[in-house]
Amino acid sequence: MYEKQISQIEDVKDFFQYLANSGLCFHPDDDAGDIGNQADGQWKNTFTKAEAKLYNSLMIDCFTVCHAADVDIYELMLTISDSVQ
């Protein structure tokens, strides 16, 4: 579980890197409660309700920080996810 606060662009990058390194395929607009997997043939939520609430809150912080810094959150996410693949 990611437990850092998001207050600057480097924090956003760290959070996105954490999610990408976890093997998640997601979009910044996704609700974390909707992210799941079918590793054993059955759909399962990746996050508990508490984790999803935390990650959604962190993503809102990411949007706020990116907006304030005039950074495109989607381009940033793509750059990080491309570096992991």
PyMOL Python script that loads the backbone (N, CA, C, O; Angstrom):
from pymol import cmd

cmd.read_pdbstr("""\
ATOM      1  N   MET A   1       0.845  -1.171   0.000  1.00  0.00           N
ATOM      2  CA  MET A   1       0.000   0.000   0.000  1.00  0.00           C
ATOM      3  C   MET A   1       0.899   1.246   0.000  1.00  0.00           C
ATOM      4  O   MET A   1       1.889   1.321   0.728  1.00  0.00           O
ATOM      5  N   TYR A   2       0.530   2.196  -0.818  1.00  0.00           N
ATOM      6  CA  TYR A   2       1.279   3.445  -0.928  1.00  0.00           C
ATOM      7  C   TYR A   2       0.873   4.362   0.218  1.00  0.00           C
ATOM      8  O   TYR A   2      -0.314   4.623   0.413  1.00  0.00           O
ATOM      9  N   GLU A   3       1.850   4.851   0.977  1.00  0.00           N
ATOM     10  CA  GLU A   3       1.517   5.615   2.174  1.00  0.00           C
ATOM     11  C   GLU A   3       2.155   6.999   2.213  1.00  0.00           C
ATOM     12  O   GLU A   3       2.252   7.600   3.283  1.00  0.00           O
ATOM     13  N   LYS A   4       2.587   7.508   1.078  1.00  0.00           N
ATOM     14  CA  LYS A   4       3.187   8.837   1.044  1.00  0.00           C
ATOM     15  C   LYS A   4       2.152   9.866   0.622  1.00  0.00           C
ATOM     16  O   LYS A   4       1.122   9.523   0.042  1.00  0.00           O
ATOM     17  N   GLN A   5       2.431  11.121   0.915  1.00  0.00           N
ATOM     18  CA  GLN A   5       1.547  12.205   0.485  1.00  0.00           C
ATOM     19  C   GLN A   5       2.008  12.733  -0.865  1.00  0.00           C
ATOM     20  O   GLN A   5       3.180  12.617  -1.223  1.00  0.00           O
ATOM     21  N   ILE A   6       1.078  13.313  -1.606  1.00  0.00           N
ATOM     22  CA  ILE A   6       1.359  13.894  -2.917  1.00  0.00           C
ATOM     23  C   ILE A   6       1.305  15.416  -2.776  1.00  0.00           C
ATOM     24  O   ILE A   6       0.238  15.989  -2.556  1.00  0.00           O
ATOM     25  N   SER A   7       2.470  16.067  -2.906  1.00  0.00           N
ATOM     26  CA  SER A   7       2.471  17.525  -2.777  1.00  0.00           C
ATOM     27  C   SER A   7       3.317  18.214  -3.840  1.00  0.00           C
ATOM     28  O   SER A   7       3.316  19.441  -3.933  1.00  0.00           O
ATOM     29  N   GLN A   8       4.045  17.428  -4.649  1.00  0.00           N
ATOM     30  CA  GLN A   8       4.853  18.010  -5.725  1.00  0.00           C
ATOM     31  C   GLN A   8       4.949  16.995  -6.865  1.00  0.00           C
ATOM     32  O   GLN A   8       4.587  15.829  -6.705  1.00  0.00           O
ATOM     33  N   ILE A   9       5.436  17.450  -7.999  1.00  0.00           N
ATOM     34  CA  ILE A   9       5.478  16.599  -9.198  1.00  0.00           C
ATOM     35  C   ILE A   9       6.276  15.317  -8.954  1.00  0.00           C
ATOM     36  O   ILE A   9       5.889  14.255  -9.440  1.00  0.00           O
ATOM     37  N   GLU A  10       7.359  15.398  -8.226  1.00  0.00           N
ATOM     38  CA  GLU A  10       8.140  14.186  -7.945  1.00  0.00           C
ATOM     39  C   GLU A  10       7.310  13.156  -7.185  1.00  0.00           C
ATOM     40  O   GLU A  10       7.489  11.953  -7.376  1.00  0.00           O
ATOM     41  N   ASP A  11       6.411  13.615  -6.333  1.00  0.00           N
ATOM     42  CA  ASP A  11       5.518  12.711  -5.606  1.00  0.00           C
ATOM     43  C   ASP A  11       4.548  12.032  -6.568  1.00  0.00           C
ATOM     44  O   ASP A  11       4.255  10.844  -6.430  1.00  0.00           O
ATOM     45  N   VAL A  12       4.056  12.786  -7.531  1.00  0.00           N
ATOM     46  CA  VAL A  12       3.159  12.221  -8.543  1.00  0.00           C
ATOM     47  C   VAL A  12       3.897  11.134  -9.325  1.00  0.00           C
ATOM     48  O   VAL A  12       3.371  10.042  -9.535  1.00  0.00           O
ATOM     49  N   LYS A  13       5.110  11.446  -9.747  1.00  0.00           N
ATOM     50  CA  LYS A  13       5.909  10.464 -10.486  1.00  0.00           C
ATOM     51  C   LYS A  13       6.146   9.207  -9.649  1.00  0.00           C
ATOM     52  O   LYS A  13       6.034   8.090 -10.154  1.00  0.00           O
ATOM     53  N   ASP A  14       6.471   9.392  -8.385  1.00  0.00           N
ATOM     54  CA  ASP A  14       6.703   8.245  -7.497  1.00  0.00           C
ATOM     55  C   ASP A  14       5.451   7.381  -7.367  1.00  0.00           C
ATOM     56  O   ASP A  14       5.532   6.153  -7.409  1.00  0.00           O
ATOM     57  N   PHE A  15       4.296   8.023  -7.211  1.00  0.00           N
ATOM     58  CA  PHE A  15       3.039   7.283  -7.080  1.00  0.00           C
ATOM     59  C   PHE A  15       2.725   6.517  -8.367  1.00  0.00           C
ATOM     60  O   PHE A  15       2.360   5.342  -8.320  1.00  0.00           O
ATOM     61  N   PHE A  16       2.867   7.178  -9.505  1.00  0.00           N
ATOM     62  CA  PHE A  16       2.617   6.504 -10.777  1.00  0.00           C
ATOM     63  C   PHE A  16       3.605   5.356 -10.994  1.00  0.00           C
ATOM     64  O   PHE A  16       3.232   4.298 -11.500  1.00  0.00           O
ATOM     65  N   GLN A  17       4.852   5.569 -10.611  1.00  0.00           N
ATOM     66  CA  GLN A  17       5.863   4.512 -10.739  1.00  0.00           C
ATOM     67  C   GLN A  17       5.499   3.320  -9.857  1.00  0.00           C
ATOM     68  O   GLN A  17       5.635   2.168 -10.269  1.00  0.00           O
ATOM     69  N   TYR A  18       5.041   3.604  -8.654  1.00  0.00           N
ATOM     70  CA  TYR A  18       4.603   2.557  -7.734  1.00  0.00           C
ATOM     71  C   TYR A  18       3.460   1.734  -8.351  1.00  0.00           C
ATOM     72  O   TYR A  18       3.489   0.504  -8.327  1.00  0.00           O
ATOM     73  N   LEU A  19       2.477   2.415  -8.891  1.00  0.00           N
ATOM     74  CA  LEU A  19       1.343   1.708  -9.496  1.00  0.00           C
ATOM     75  C   LEU A  19       1.782   0.897 -10.713  1.00  0.00           C
ATOM     76  O   LEU A  19       1.364  -0.249 -10.878  1.00  0.00           O
ATOM     77  N   ALA A  20       2.617   1.484 -11.561  1.00  0.00           N
ATOM     78  CA  ALA A  20       3.094   0.789 -12.758  1.00  0.00           C
ATOM     79  C   ALA A  20       3.938  -0.421 -12.379  1.00  0.00           C
ATOM     80  O   ALA A  20       3.806  -1.483 -12.987  1.00  0.00           O
ATOM     81  N   ASN A  21       4.795  -0.273 -11.391  1.00  0.00           N
ATOM     82  CA  ASN A  21       5.641  -1.388 -10.949  1.00  0.00           C
ATOM     83  C   ASN A  21       4.820  -2.504 -10.307  1.00  0.00           C
ATOM     84  O   ASN A  21       5.276  -3.644 -10.219  1.00  0.00           O
ATOM     85  N   SER A  22       3.621  -2.176  -9.862  1.00  0.00           N
ATOM     86  CA  SER A  22       2.729  -3.175  -9.280  1.00  0.00           C
ATOM     87  C   SER A  22       2.033  -4.006 -10.356  1.00  0.00           C
ATOM     88  O   SER A  22       1.278  -4.928 -10.048  1.00  0.00           O
ATOM     89  N   GLY A  23       2.292  -3.673 -11.614  1.00  0.00           N
ATOM     90  CA  GLY A  23       1.705  -4.421 -12.722  1.00  0.00           C
ATOM     91  C   GLY A  23       0.290  -4.006 -13.070  1.00  0.00           C
ATOM     92  O   GLY A  23      -0.411  -4.723 -13.785  1.00  0.00           O
ATOM     93  N   LEU A  24      -0.137  -2.855 -12.573  1.00  0.00           N
ATOM     94  CA  LEU A  24      -1.500  -2.403 -12.835  1.00  0.00           C
ATOM     95  C   LEU A  24      -1.593  -1.666 -14.157  1.00  0.00           C
ATOM     96  O   LEU A  24      -0.724  -0.868 -14.505  1.00  0.00           O
ATOM     97  N   CYS A  25      -2.640  -1.941 -14.871  1.00  0.00           N
ATOM     98  CA  CYS A  25      -2.968  -1.195 -16.078  1.00  0.00           C
ATOM     99  C   CYS A  25      -4.149  -0.305 -15.710  1.00  0.00           C
ATOM    100  O   CYS A  25      -5.252  -0.792 -15.463  1.00  0.00           O
ATOM    101  N   PHE A  26      -3.908   1.004 -15.675  1.00  0.00           N
ATOM    102  CA  PHE A  26      -4.960   1.906 -15.231  1.00  0.00           C
ATOM    103  C   PHE A  26      -4.808   3.249 -15.921  1.00  0.00           C
ATOM    104  O   PHE A  26      -3.788   3.535 -16.547  1.00  0.00           O
ATOM    105  N   HIS A  27      -5.815   4.042 -15.796  1.00  0.00           N
ATOM    106  CA  HIS A  27      -5.862   5.392 -16.360  1.00  0.00           C
ATOM    107  C   HIS A  27      -6.099   6.338 -15.186  1.00  0.00           C
ATOM    108  O   HIS A  27      -6.827   5.981 -14.260  1.00  0.00           O
ATOM    109  N   PRO A  28      -5.507   7.533 -15.198  1.00  0.00           N
ATOM    110  CA  PRO A  28      -5.709   8.451 -14.072  1.00  0.00           C
ATOM    111  C   PRO A  28      -7.180   8.768 -13.770  1.00  0.00           C
ATOM    112  O   PRO A  28      -7.509   9.142 -12.645  1.00  0.00           O
ATOM    113  N   ASP A  29      -8.055   8.623 -14.753  1.00  0.00           N
ATOM    114  CA  ASP A  29      -9.478   8.881 -14.528  1.00  0.00           C
ATOM    115  C   ASP A  29     -10.205   7.690 -13.906  1.00  0.00           C
ATOM    116  O   ASP A  29     -11.360   7.819 -13.500  1.00  0.00           O
ATOM    117  N   ASP A  30      -9.546   6.533 -13.827  1.00  0.00           N
ATOM    118  CA  ASP A  30     -10.191   5.336 -13.290  1.00  0.00           C
ATOM    119  C   ASP A  30     -10.473   5.467 -11.803  1.00  0.00           C
ATOM    120  O   ASP A  30      -9.676   6.034 -11.056  1.00  0.00           O
ATOM    121  N   ASP A  31     -11.605   4.941 -11.384  1.00  0.00           N
ATOM    122  CA  ASP A  31     -11.888   4.786  -9.960  1.00  0.00           C
ATOM    123  C   ASP A  31     -11.125   3.546  -9.507  1.00  0.00           C
ATOM    124  O   ASP A  31     -11.280   2.474 -10.092  1.00  0.00           O
ATOM    125  N   ALA A  32     -10.309   3.685  -8.479  1.00  0.00           N
ATOM    126  CA  ALA A  32      -9.492   2.559  -8.016  1.00  0.00           C
ATOM    127  C   ALA A  32     -10.353   1.368  -7.592  1.00  0.00           C
ATOM    128  O   ALA A  32      -9.889   0.228  -7.624  1.00  0.00           O
ATOM    129  N   GLY A  33     -11.591   1.622  -7.200  1.00  0.00           N
ATOM    130  CA  GLY A  33     -12.499   0.534  -6.838  1.00  0.00           C
ATOM    131  C   GLY A  33     -12.920  -0.314  -8.015  1.00  0.00           C
ATOM    132  O   GLY A  33     -13.447  -1.412  -7.838  1.00  0.00           O
ATOM    133  N   ASP A  34     -12.688   0.192  -9.234  1.00  0.00           N
ATOM    134  CA  ASP A  34     -13.049  -0.554 -10.444  1.00  0.00           C
ATOM    135  C   ASP A  34     -11.885  -1.319 -11.043  1.00  0.00           C
ATOM    136  O   ASP A  34     -12.065  -2.067 -12.004  1.00  0.00           O
ATOM    137  N   ILE A  35     -10.688  -1.140 -10.489  1.00  0.00           N
ATOM    138  CA  ILE A  35      -9.512  -1.826 -11.023  1.00  0.00           C
ATOM    139  C   ILE A  35      -9.486  -3.239 -10.455  1.00  0.00           C
ATOM    140  O   ILE A  35      -9.559  -3.437  -9.242  1.00  0.00           O
ATOM    141  N   GLY A  36      -9.384  -4.200 -11.337  1.00  0.00           N
ATOM    142  CA  GLY A  36      -9.399  -5.591 -10.905  1.00  0.00           C
ATOM    143  C   GLY A  36      -8.523  -6.460 -11.775  1.00  0.00           C
ATOM    144  O   GLY A  36      -7.781  -5.972 -12.628  1.00  0.00           O
ATOM    145  N   ASN A  37      -8.622  -7.754 -11.546  1.00  0.00           N
ATOM    146  CA  ASN A  37      -7.850  -8.705 -12.336  1.00  0.00           C
ATOM    147  C   ASN A  37      -8.620 -10.012 -12.445  1.00  0.00           C
ATOM    148  O   ASN A  37      -9.564 -10.267 -11.697  1.00  0.00           O
ATOM    149  N   GLN A  38      -8.194 -10.823 -13.385  1.00  0.00           N
ATOM    150  CA  GLN A  38      -8.809 -12.137 -13.587  1.00  0.00           C
ATOM    151  C   GLN A  38      -7.730 -13.209 -13.592  1.00  0.00           C
ATOM    152  O   GLN A  38      -7.752 -14.107 -14.434  1.00  0.00           O
ATOM    153  N   ALA A  39      -6.810 -13.126 -12.683  1.00  0.00           N
ATOM    154  CA  ALA A  39      -5.665 -14.035 -12.656  1.00  0.00           C
ATOM    155  C   ALA A  39      -6.086 -15.501 -12.598  1.00  0.00           C
ATOM    156  O   ALA A  39      -5.433 -16.347 -13.209  1.00  0.00           O
ATOM    157  N   ASP A  40      -7.142 -15.816 -11.891  1.00  0.00           N
ATOM    158  CA  ASP A  40      -7.578 -17.217 -11.776  1.00  0.00           C
ATOM    159  C   ASP A  40      -8.884 -17.479 -12.522  1.00  0.00           C
ATOM    160  O   ASP A  40      -9.577 -18.460 -12.251  1.00  0.00           O
ATOM    161  N   GLY A  41      -9.212 -16.594 -13.462  1.00  0.00           N
ATOM    162  CA  GLY A  41     -10.417 -16.773 -14.256  1.00  0.00           C
ATOM    163  C   GLY A  41     -11.649 -16.097 -13.682  1.00  0.00           C
ATOM    164  O   GLY A  41     -12.692 -16.050 -14.336  1.00  0.00           O
ATOM    165  N   GLN A  42     -11.542 -15.578 -12.478  1.00  0.00           N
ATOM    166  CA  GLN A  42     -12.664 -14.876 -11.868  1.00  0.00           C
ATOM    167  C   GLN A  42     -12.259 -13.442 -11.589  1.00  0.00           C
ATOM    168  O   GLN A  42     -11.136 -13.170 -11.165  1.00  0.00           O
ATOM    169  N   TRP A  43     -13.185 -12.531 -11.831  1.00  0.00           N
ATOM    170  CA  TRP A  43     -12.921 -11.107 -11.605  1.00  0.00           C
ATOM    171  C   TRP A  43     -12.813 -10.833 -10.110  1.00  0.00           C
ATOM    172  O   TRP A  43     -13.686 -11.214  -9.330  1.00  0.00           O
ATOM    173  N   LYS A  44     -11.721 -10.163  -9.721  1.00  0.00           N
ATOM    174  CA  LYS A  44     -11.528  -9.762  -8.329  1.00  0.00           C
ATOM    175  C   LYS A  44     -11.049  -8.325  -8.297  1.00  0.00           C
ATOM    176  O   LYS A  44     -10.247  -7.910  -9.134  1.00  0.00           O
ATOM    177  N   ASN A  45     -11.539  -7.569  -7.332  1.00  0.00           N
ATOM    178  CA  ASN A  45     -11.040  -6.209  -7.145  1.00  0.00           C
ATOM    179  C   ASN A  45      -9.595  -6.271  -6.686  1.00  0.00           C
ATOM    180  O   ASN A  45      -9.231  -7.104  -5.856  1.00  0.00           O
ATOM    181  N   THR A  46      -8.781  -5.390  -7.229  1.00  0.00           N
ATOM    182  CA  THR A  46      -7.372  -5.337  -6.844  1.00  0.00           C
ATOM    183  C   THR A  46      -7.220  -4.742  -5.460  1.00  0.00           C
ATOM    184  O   THR A  46      -6.371  -5.180  -4.683  1.00  0.00           O
ATOM    185  N   PHE A  47      -8.038  -3.745  -5.143  1.00  0.00           N
ATOM    186  CA  PHE A  47      -7.911  -3.026  -3.884  1.00  0.00           C
ATOM    187  C   PHE A  47      -9.108  -3.270  -2.978  1.00  0.00           C
ATOM    188  O   PHE A  47     -10.230  -3.476  -3.443  1.00  0.00           O
ATOM    189  N   THR A  48      -8.847  -3.241  -1.680  1.00  0.00           N
ATOM    190  CA  THR A  48      -9.951  -3.249  -0.726  1.00  0.00           C
ATOM    191  C   THR A  48     -10.667  -1.899  -0.839  1.00  0.00           C
ATOM    192  O   THR A  48     -10.165  -0.983  -1.491  1.00  0.00           O
ATOM    193  N   LYS A  49     -11.811  -1.780  -0.219  1.00  0.00           N
ATOM    194  CA  LYS A  49     -12.532  -0.493  -0.253  1.00  0.00           C
ATOM    195  C   LYS A  49     -11.694   0.618   0.377  1.00  0.00           C
ATOM    196  O   LYS A  49     -11.696   1.747  -0.114  1.00  0.00           O
ATOM    197  N   ALA A  50     -10.982   0.310   1.452  1.00  0.00           N
ATOM    198  CA  ALA A  50     -10.148   1.318   2.123  1.00  0.00           C
ATOM    199  C   ALA A  50      -8.975   1.728   1.224  1.00  0.00           C
ATOM    200  O   ALA A  50      -8.648   2.910   1.127  1.00  0.00           O
ATOM    201  N   GLU A  51      -8.352   0.755   0.573  1.00  0.00           N
ATOM    202  CA  GLU A  51      -7.250   1.071  -0.337  1.00  0.00           C
ATOM    203  C   GLU A  51      -7.738   1.890  -1.519  1.00  0.00           C
ATOM    204  O   GLU A  51      -7.083   2.851  -1.921  1.00  0.00           O
ATOM    205  N   ALA A  52      -8.876   1.520  -2.076  1.00  0.00           N
ATOM    206  CA  ALA A  52      -9.434   2.257  -3.217  1.00  0.00           C
ATOM    207  C   ALA A  52      -9.734   3.706  -2.817  1.00  0.00           C
ATOM    208  O   ALA A  52      -9.472   4.631  -3.586  1.00  0.00           O
ATOM    209  N   LYS A  53     -10.270   3.895  -1.639  1.00  0.00           N
ATOM    210  CA  LYS A  53     -10.555   5.248  -1.162  1.00  0.00           C
ATOM    211  C   LYS A  53      -9.260   6.051  -1.039  1.00  0.00           C
ATOM    212  O   LYS A  53      -9.210   7.213  -1.441  1.00  0.00           O
ATOM    213  N   LEU A  54      -8.217   5.435  -0.487  1.00  0.00           N
ATOM    214  CA  LEU A  54      -6.925   6.101  -0.360  1.00  0.00           C
ATOM    215  C   LEU A  54      -6.349   6.439  -1.734  1.00  0.00           C
ATOM    216  O   LEU A  54      -5.915   7.569  -1.958  1.00  0.00           O
ATOM    217  N   TYR A  55      -6.339   5.474  -2.656  1.00  0.00           N
ATOM    218  CA  TYR A  55      -5.760   5.707  -3.972  1.00  0.00           C
ATOM    219  C   TYR A  55      -6.558   6.749  -4.758  1.00  0.00           C
ATOM    220  O   TYR A  55      -5.974   7.542  -5.496  1.00  0.00           O
ATOM    221  N   ASN A  56      -7.863   6.757  -4.610  1.00  0.00           N
ATOM    222  CA  ASN A  56      -8.664   7.801  -5.270  1.00  0.00           C
ATOM    223  C   ASN A  56      -8.312   9.181  -4.723  1.00  0.00           C
ATOM    224  O   ASN A  56      -8.219  10.148  -5.478  1.00  0.00           O
ATOM    225  N   SER A  57      -8.119   9.267  -3.426  1.00  0.00           N
ATOM    226  CA  SER A  57      -7.725  10.528  -2.810  1.00  0.00           C
ATOM    227  C   SER A  57      -6.338  10.971  -3.293  1.00  0.00           C
ATOM    228  O   SER A  57      -6.124  12.146  -3.591  1.00  0.00           O
ATOM    229  N   LEU A  58      -5.411  10.029  -3.367  1.00  0.00           N
ATOM    230  CA  LEU A  58      -4.071  10.340  -3.869  1.00  0.00           C
ATOM    231  C   LEU A  58      -4.119  10.802  -5.324  1.00  0.00           C
ATOM    232  O   LEU A  58      -3.376  11.700  -5.718  1.00  0.00           O
ATOM    233  N   MET A  59      -4.989  10.192  -6.116  1.00  0.00           N
ATOM    234  CA  MET A  59      -5.092  10.580  -7.525  1.00  0.00           C
ATOM    235  C   MET A  59      -5.656  11.993  -7.650  1.00  0.00           C
ATOM    236  O   MET A  59      -5.237  12.749  -8.526  1.00  0.00           O
ATOM    237  N   ILE A  60      -6.592  12.352  -6.793  1.00  0.00           N
ATOM    238  CA  ILE A  60      -7.101  13.731  -6.787  1.00  0.00           C
ATOM    239  C   ILE A  60      -5.954  14.690  -6.481  1.00  0.00           C
ATOM    240  O   ILE A  60      -5.831  15.743  -7.106  1.00  0.00           O
ATOM    241  N   ASP A  61      -5.121  14.319  -5.521  1.00  0.00           N
ATOM    242  CA  ASP A  61      -3.940  15.138  -5.213  1.00  0.00           C
ATOM    243  C   ASP A  61      -3.014  15.230  -6.419  1.00  0.00           C
ATOM    244  O   ASP A  61      -2.444  16.289  -6.679  1.00  0.00           O
ATOM    245  N   CYS A  62      -2.859  14.141  -7.153  1.00  0.00           N
ATOM    246  CA  CYS A  62      -2.026  14.148  -8.359  1.00  0.00           C
ATOM    247  C   CYS A  62      -2.566  15.150  -9.384  1.00  0.00           C
ATOM    248  O   CYS A  62      -1.804  15.919  -9.971  1.00  0.00           O
ATOM    249  N   PHE A  63      -3.874  15.132  -9.592  1.00  0.00           N
ATOM    250  CA  PHE A  63      -4.486  16.084 -10.526  1.00  0.00           C
ATOM    251  C   PHE A  63      -4.249  17.519 -10.060  1.00  0.00           C
ATOM    252  O   PHE A  63      -3.932  18.390 -10.871  1.00  0.00           O
ATOM    253  N   THR A  64      -4.398  17.765  -8.778  1.00  0.00           N
ATOM    254  CA  THR A  64      -4.215  19.110  -8.227  1.00  0.00           C
ATOM    255  C   THR A  64      -2.782  19.588  -8.421  1.00  0.00           C
ATOM    256  O   THR A  64      -2.555  20.714  -8.865  1.00  0.00           O
ATOM    257  N   VAL A  65      -1.825  18.745  -8.094  1.00  0.00           N
ATOM    258  CA  VAL A  65      -0.403  19.104  -8.224  1.00  0.00           C
ATOM    259  C   VAL A  65      -0.039  19.328  -9.693  1.00  0.00           C
ATOM    260  O   VAL A  65       0.642  20.298 -10.023  1.00  0.00           O
ATOM    261  N   CYS A  66      -0.488  18.440 -10.565  1.00  0.00           N
ATOM    262  CA  CYS A  66      -0.179  18.590 -11.991  1.00  0.00           C
ATOM    263  C   CYS A  66      -0.789  19.866 -12.556  1.00  0.00           C
ATOM    264  O   CYS A  66      -0.146  20.581 -13.324  1.00  0.00           O
ATOM    265  N   HIS A  67      -2.016  20.144 -12.178  1.00  0.00           N
ATOM    266  CA  HIS A  67      -2.674  21.365 -12.660  1.00  0.00           C
ATOM    267  C   HIS A  67      -1.908  22.612 -12.205  1.00  0.00           C
ATOM    268  O   HIS A  67      -1.683  23.532 -12.992  1.00  0.00           O
ATOM    269  N   ALA A  68      -1.514  22.634 -10.944  1.00  0.00           N
ATOM    270  CA  ALA A  68      -0.795  23.788 -10.402  1.00  0.00           C
ATOM    271  C   ALA A  68       0.570  23.975 -11.071  1.00  0.00           C
ATOM    272  O   ALA A  68       1.054  25.099 -11.210  1.00  0.00           O
ATOM    273  N   ALA A  69       1.181  22.864 -11.480  1.00  0.00           N
ATOM    274  CA  ALA A  69       2.503  22.924 -12.108  1.00  0.00           C
ATOM    275  C   ALA A  69       2.418  22.997 -13.631  1.00  0.00           C
ATOM    276  O   ALA A  69       3.443  23.009 -14.313  1.00  0.00           O
ATOM    277  N   ASP A  70       1.201  23.046 -14.163  1.00  0.00           N
ATOM    278  CA  ASP A  70       0.972  23.064 -15.607  1.00  0.00           C
ATOM    279  C   ASP A  70       1.617  21.860 -16.295  1.00  0.00           C
ATOM    280  O   ASP A  70       2.262  21.988 -17.335  1.00  0.00           O
ATOM    281  N   VAL A  71       1.423  20.685 -15.683  1.00  0.00           N
ATOM    282  CA  VAL A  71       1.927  19.423 -16.204  1.00  0.00           C
ATOM    283  C   VAL A  71       0.731  18.578 -16.631  1.00  0.00           C
ATOM    284  O   VAL A  71      -0.242  18.449 -15.887  1.00  0.00           O
ATOM    285  N   ASP A  72       0.806  18.006 -17.824  1.00  0.00           N
ATOM    286  CA  ASP A  72      -0.268  17.149 -18.323  1.00  0.00           C
ATOM    287  C   ASP A  72      -0.171  15.786 -17.627  1.00  0.00           C
ATOM    288  O   ASP A  72       0.772  15.029 -17.858  1.00  0.00           O
ATOM    289  N   ILE A  73      -1.139  15.489 -16.788  1.00  0.00           N
ATOM    290  CA  ILE A  73      -1.109  14.258 -15.998  1.00  0.00           C
ATOM    291  C   ILE A  73      -1.119  13.018 -16.887  1.00  0.00           C
ATOM    292  O   ILE A  73      -0.508  12.004 -16.548  1.00  0.00           O
ATOM    293  N   TYR A  74      -1.806  13.094 -18.016  1.00  0.00           N
ATOM    294  CA  TYR A  74      -1.910  11.942 -18.903  1.00  0.00           C
ATOM    295  C   TYR A  74      -0.575  11.661 -19.605  1.00  0.00           C
ATOM    296  O   TYR A  74      -0.171  10.505 -19.734  1.00  0.00           O
ATOM    297  N   GLU A  75       0.096  12.701 -20.048  1.00  0.00           N
ATOM    298  CA  GLU A  75       1.419  12.529 -20.655  1.00  0.00           C
ATOM    299  C   GLU A  75       2.412  11.991 -19.631  1.00  0.00           C
ATOM    300  O   GLU A  75       3.236  11.133 -19.949  1.00  0.00           O
ATOM    301  N   LEU A  76       2.333  12.494 -18.413  1.00  0.00           N
ATOM    302  CA  LEU A  76       3.215  12.026 -17.356  1.00  0.00           C
ATOM    303  C   LEU A  76       2.993  10.541 -17.089  1.00  0.00           C
ATOM    304  O   LEU A  76       3.951   9.778 -16.969  1.00  0.00           O
ATOM    305  N   MET A  77       1.739  10.136 -16.995  1.00  0.00           N
ATOM    306  CA  MET A  77       1.418   8.725 -16.754  1.00  0.00           C
ATOM    307  C   MET A  77       1.927   7.848 -17.898  1.00  0.00           C
ATOM    308  O   MET A  77       2.480   6.774 -17.658  1.00  0.00           O
ATOM    309  N   LEU A  78       1.742   8.304 -19.147  1.00  0.00           N
ATOM    310  CA  LEU A  78       2.217   7.530 -20.291  1.00  0.00           C
ATOM    311  C   LEU A  78       3.737   7.375 -20.275  1.00  0.00           C
ATOM    312  O   LEU A  78       4.261   6.295 -20.547  1.00  0.00           O
ATOM    313  N   THR A  79       4.422   8.437 -19.961  1.00  0.00           N
ATOM    314  CA  THR A  79       5.877   8.382 -19.898  1.00  0.00           C
ATOM    315  C   THR A  79       6.341   7.346 -18.878  1.00  0.00           C
ATOM    316  O   THR A  79       7.264   6.573 -19.136  1.00  0.00           O
ATOM    317  N   ILE A  80       5.701   7.341 -17.744  1.00  0.00           N
ATOM    318  CA  ILE A  80       6.090   6.394 -16.689  1.00  0.00           C
ATOM    319  C   ILE A  80       5.693   4.977 -17.050  1.00  0.00           C
ATOM    320  O   ILE A  80       6.482   4.052 -16.863  1.00  0.00           O
ATOM    321  N   SER A  81       4.496   4.786 -17.561  1.00  0.00           N
ATOM    322  CA  SER A  81       4.069   3.415 -17.903  1.00  0.00           C
ATOM    323  C   SER A  81       4.896   2.871 -19.068  1.00  0.00           C
ATOM    324  O   SER A  81       5.175   1.672 -19.107  1.00  0.00           O
ATOM    325  N   ASP A  82       5.291   3.714 -20.007  1.00  0.00           N
ATOM    326  CA  ASP A  82       6.145   3.254 -21.115  1.00  0.00           C
ATOM    327  C   ASP A  82       7.519   2.831 -20.626  1.00  0.00           C
ATOM    328  O   ASP A  82       8.134   1.934 -21.203  1.00  0.00           O
ATOM    329  N   SER A  83       8.009   3.468 -19.565  1.00  0.00           N
ATOM    330  CA  SER A  83       9.337   3.123 -19.049  1.00  0.00           C
ATOM    331  C   SER A  83       9.340   1.781 -18.322  1.00  0.00           C
ATOM    332  O   SER A  83      10.395   1.170 -18.153  1.00  0.00           O
ATOM    333  N   VAL A  84       8.168   1.322 -17.892  1.00  0.00           N
ATOM    334  CA  VAL A  84       8.072   0.058 -17.161  1.00  0.00           C
ATOM    335  C   VAL A  84       7.938  -1.130 -18.114  1.00  0.00           C
ATOM    336  O   VAL A  84       8.394  -2.232 -17.811  1.00  0.00           O
ATOM    337  N   GLN A  85       7.318  -0.899 -19.251  1.00  0.00           N
ATOM    338  CA  GLN A  85       7.048  -2.003 -20.189  1.00  0.00           C
ATOM    339  C   GLN A  85       8.278  -2.492 -20.820  1.00  0.00           C
ATOM    340  O   GLN A  85       8.230  -3.415 -21.633  1.00  0.00           O
TER     341      GLN A  85
END
""", "prot")
cmd.dss("prot")
cmd.show_as("cartoon", "prot")
cmd.util.cbc("prot")
cmd.orient("prot")
